[in-house]
């Protein structure tokens, strides 16, 4: 019997088993940190360096830059390791947003509001639409920067629980939409102006008059939304959920889908009203060009509204959570409310410890310049292939997926890669907007399996809510099907798009 069970194990099962047998993620980050320290010193001793044309961060001018491997075992390196520990931790991109958002989400969950809301939805929403809705919400959340990672990933698990479906499948569906669909959207998101600005600077190396607009990838992104939602739904329902072990719903409060009693319905109605009022109050601060949360130019992009989106999401969960608890008597006074906030942050203690060590690794990796060395050498390899424009773009997508495993932050990675690849491809007759699309496909497809992605430890922490044995192996085995299928399907769509000669955005050309 044991032999038959072993024969039935799939590749994903082996990935999960092997991955979960690895040491604790904290230990893994410690080992990786020691490797970075060692490798950085070896490369430093051999004088390893790369040169490329890019933007000097100090002067803002385009010039030839030379980047050397920086040792972490020299006097300066050792001083950096000791003096930057606190700053590395407190400025880590995932820490602040997670803790702020969890104050609101935790109160909404522990007061019973989310449970009641999901119970109400369960009795009305068709089961077959649950998965596509979760994936779609994940994709659309990218309009509001990183809010999807903090709010929608755990919410996806809760929604699936409400339908008595495995919470890890809901978590995977939401994560696939948020991270895997990061370059798909029906709207222009906060990332578009950032990437287009970097691409414009890179294109200026060859053509100072060339401007890439934030809307220049919109057509491709719009269609990609439907691709990601359809594929994300099929992968969740046909591949991911069927291989998950049976889940014990009896231990989960939200799994009991009994009809709400009168008091719970009344509390839910008042909570929903308070949520609408909260949203309207926030919208009133951004509704007109002169509103307080508008940008200096009267716009939304880059405005205080966008930069405060995490706090806004906290309020949207916190206010109805408190109202529900007050009406339903689960919150009787201010002490009860603060206790719920304490409880929500207490559940994040393991994540906070993990982030401390992850932050040190990422900071030391960046300090050593290993990421830049990898990116520039990858560009050199690509340039030497000497093949046609479409094949070279496909190879570029694949190289981006590999670099994404070493440099997870998309804007930082593109700031390094764009000055190298954009001018190179312009010389091959490829428009900068097309190069940016190819980059985004490779970047998004492997976001969901990159342990260096800032929010990856958070997803592991969420997964462990539904089983302490769920580790890095569990999350990677869940997300690998999305990553592989997204990459293949997205690349095929890109090739067809190019062959048909369809513009990737309003007023764009495929050729330079």
Secondary structure, DSSP 8 states (H G I E B T S, - for coil): -HHHHHHH--HHHHHHHHHHHS--HHHHHHHHHHHHHHHHHHHHHTT-EEEEEEE-TTT--EEEEEEE---SSSHHHHHHHHHSHHHHHHT-HHHHHHHHHHHHHHHHHHTTHHHHHHHHHHTTS-GGGHHHHHHHHHHHGGGGTTHIIIIIHHHHHHHHHHTTS-HHHHHHHHHIIIIITTT--SS--HHHHHHHHHHHHHHTTT-TT----TTTTHHHHHHHHHHHHHHHHHHIIIIIGGGS----GGG-GGG------HHHHHHHHHHHHHHHHHHHHHHHTTSSTTSTTS-TTS-STTSHHHHTHHHHHHHHHHHHHHHHHHHTTS--SHHHHHHHHHHHHHTTHHHHHHHHHHHHHHHHHHHTTHHHHHHHHHHHHHHTT---HHHHHHHHHHHHHHHHTT---HHHHHHHHHHHHHHHHHHTTB-HHHHHHHHHHHHHHHHTT-TTSTTHHHHHHHHGGG-TT--HHHHHHHHHHHHHHHHHHHHHHHHHHHHHT--SSTT--SB-
